[in-house]
Amino acid sequence: MPDITWEEPFCAEASACFRIGTDNAGNAYIAVSGAEEHYVMDTRDALRTLIRDIKAGKADHLL
């Protein structure tokens, strides 16, 4: 697992919180807060996952 530096989570009331992270090579990561070991690294997959979670109501605070 790469050494990822996670930012503070983006949260709303009673919603899932997302975290954005970067590694020393400049790669970007996104994960649900509390489950950072299950991150998404690929930009296309990260966007797809984020859109699905927004549609499912898990991340409406990011709109």
Backbone torsions as a table, in degrees:
resi	resn	phi	psi	omega
1	MET	NA	132.6	179.4
2	PRO	-67.3	159.2	177.0
3	ASP	-82.1	101.0	-174.6
4	ILE	-103.6	133.1	173.4
5	THR	-98.8	113.9	-176.4
6	TRP	-92.7	139.0	173.5
7	GLU	-80.6	171.0	175.7
8	GLU	-61.4	145.9	-178.5
9	PRO	-68.1	149.5	172.4
10	PHE	-96.5	114.8	-172.8
11	CYS	-131.6	161.3	169.6
12	ALA	-134.5	172.6	-178.9
13	GLU	-60.5	124.5	175.8
14	ALA	55.5	27.3	178.3
15	SER	-116.0	161.0	174.4
16	ALA	-63.8	143.8	179.0
17	CYS	-106.0	135.2	177.6
18	PHE	-104.6	148.4	175.6
19	ARG	-125.1	142.6	175.5
20	ILE	-109.7	139.0	179.5
21	GLY	-139.8	165.6	175.8
22	THR	-137.2	155.9	174.9
23	ASP	-111.4	-179.3	-177.0
24	ASN	-65.7	-20.4	179.1
25	ALA	-88.2	-1.9	179.2
26	GLY	87.6	8.3	176.5
27	ASN	-72.3	146.8	179.7
28	ALA	-103.3	149.2	-178.4
29	TYR	-136.7	152.0	173.5
30	ILE	-136.4	141.1	-179.9
31	ALA	-154.3	157.7	171.5
32	VAL	-75.4	132.7	-179.1
33	SER	-58.0	132.8	-177.5
34	GLY	95.4	-10.9	179.1
35	ALA	-132.9	42.2	-175.6
36	GLU	-63.2	-18.8	177.8
37	GLU	-72.9	-10.7	178.0
38	HIS	-113.5	59.4	-176.9
39	TYR	-86.1	165.2	173.0
40	VAL	-115.9	129.7	-177.3
41	MET	-104.8	-39.4	-176.3
42	ASP	-67.0	131.6	-177.1
43	THR	-57.0	-43.6	-179.7
44	ARG	-65.3	-44.1	178.6
45	ASP	-66.3	-38.3	178.9
46	ALA	-62.8	-44.8	178.9
47	LEU	-64.5	-43.5	179.3
48	ARG	-60.7	-45.5	179.6
49	THR	-63.8	-43.4	179.7
50	LEU	-62.2	-44.2	179.2
51	ILE	-63.3	-42.6	178.5
52	ARG	-62.7	-41.7	179.9
53	ASP	-69.0	-35.1	175.7
54	ILE	-63.8	-45.6	179.4
55	LYS	-63.3	-31.3	179.4
56	ALA	-81.8	-0.9	178.6
57	GLY	84.5	7.3	-178.4
58	LYS	-81.8	-20.2	-173.5
59	ALA	-136.8	34.8	-177.7
60	ASP	-62.8	-20.8	179.4
61	HIS	-71.4	-11.0	179.5
62	LEU	-90.0	-8.0	-178.4
63	LEU	-75.9	NA	NA
